[in-house]
Amino acid sequence: MARSRRIVTVKDGQVGITYDNGVLRLLQTGRHVITDATHILAGFVSTGQQTLRLSKVTGMTLDNVELEFDAAICIRVIDAQKAVTMLASGKRDVVTEMHENVQERAKLDLCTIIGKNRFNKKHVATTAPTNGDGQSAAGGDGAAAGARDAEDAGFRSAVHDTFMVLFKEEMSSECGVEVLNMAVEDARIVDHELAKALASAAVANSGLERQNIEAEIVQVKAAADARVAFIEAEGRAAAMKVMARAEADRIETVSNALESACPTAQQNETIRTSGQALSDKSTVVLSQDMRALAGTFGYRKIDNSGPPMTGKMPKRSSIDGGGAATAAAVGDDDDDGPYEAI
């Protein structure tokens, strides 16, 4: 029997798939010589990353919303022997058959996942490992608890994360294919009337969220303004307290000094104080005693021998240049008798 001789070259990043008398044989990178006529080359499987398109995946959610969407998955063959055995029948091109089977299984799992989720329910993304019944696996309680506290990630993220847990584990353990990522590209609601209603609800919800955000901004700004005003008021109060304490100390020091000073020094201090009053547009009148001031301001001394006065003496002031009149008596006044207006 004549033998055929064939040379097969397997490139880097590929695995040669051959059947020797019906037995699967893998050819690694390099040059190989096939001598038997019953040793058939079936094709080459890439071990690099490949992206497969999933078009028009249709499914009904748990709340009876029919969805149609496109998706894509990124895979890599990690065990060519297992991948060819589980995903190819050998009747057609091995690589094409493998890819078609991966796509169909991905669509089936996506439809199952969609059927277990509600479209109008808030979903929380999680990557915690789960068993086939959807329960958290042992050791995954901490991750699941953290996922429950996470922010709502939406329907797409819920589908993505569940798919990446279930389908990835299934393909890796059973088919020798690693699923690297999956993305839902374009989700559409088949019922147009329902789509319009949900869109209107989404717009209203967005408006409500915007109003809530604006209200929170106003509250934060008001709280900040109130805090600033409170700090400024505290600063002014502290400054006023310091200034009042300083003025009190000054007055106490001056009073103590005047008590121990001679009469001449006391009169000089009175004159200096009167000079300060002039700076406020006031009139200062200096007199030896109150008798000298009585005639000037229209008062006269009351005769104590007569009947007692029942009314109080009214006060009068002389205005000069728009300022207040200030009278200061320099020296001792030994006349303590009362005065009345003329």
Secondary structure as UniProt FT lines:
FT   STRAND          6..10
FT   TURN            12..13
FT   STRAND          14..20
FT   TURN            21..22
FT   STRAND          23..27
FT   STRAND          30..34
FT   TURN            37..38
FT   STRAND          39..46
FT   STRAND          50..60
FT   TURN            62..63
FT   STRAND          66..77
FT   HELIX           80..87
FT   HELIX           94..115
FT   TURN            119..120
FT   TURN            132..133
FT   TURN            138..139
FT   HELIX           141..148
FT   HELIX           155..175
FT   STRAND          177..189
FT   HELIX           192..259
FT   HELIX           263..278
FT   TURN            279..281
FT   STRAND          283..287
FT   HELIX           290..296
FT   TURN            297..298
FT   STRAND          299..301
FT   TURN            304..305
FT   TURN            321..322
FT   STRAND          325..329
FT   STRAND          339..341
//
